[in-house]
Amino acid sequence: MAVGTLGIVMSLAVTSVFVVYDEQVRTYRDCSARAHTVSTQEQCDQTWESETGMPPSPLFAS
């Protein structure tokens, strides 16, 4: 039961990030898709972090 509850809480947390930061998630996703070098990906990461205050995560890079 605890594992199921934890799964629901984590799903709600990730969903809330997508809802609250919809525009930033789209911008980060598009930037990451165009980033062909480490330095350009780092620029995408820095922009995400400065706009949201959260560290970038591979979850949003898909």
Number of C-alpha atoms within 10 A of each C-alpha: 6 7 8 9 10 11 12 11 12 12 11 12 12 12 12 12 13 15 11 11 14 12 11 17 18 14 15 24 18 14 19 20 13 12 15 10 9 9 10 14 17 14 15 22 18 16 17 21 15 11 10 14 10 11 10 17 9 6 8 13 14 9
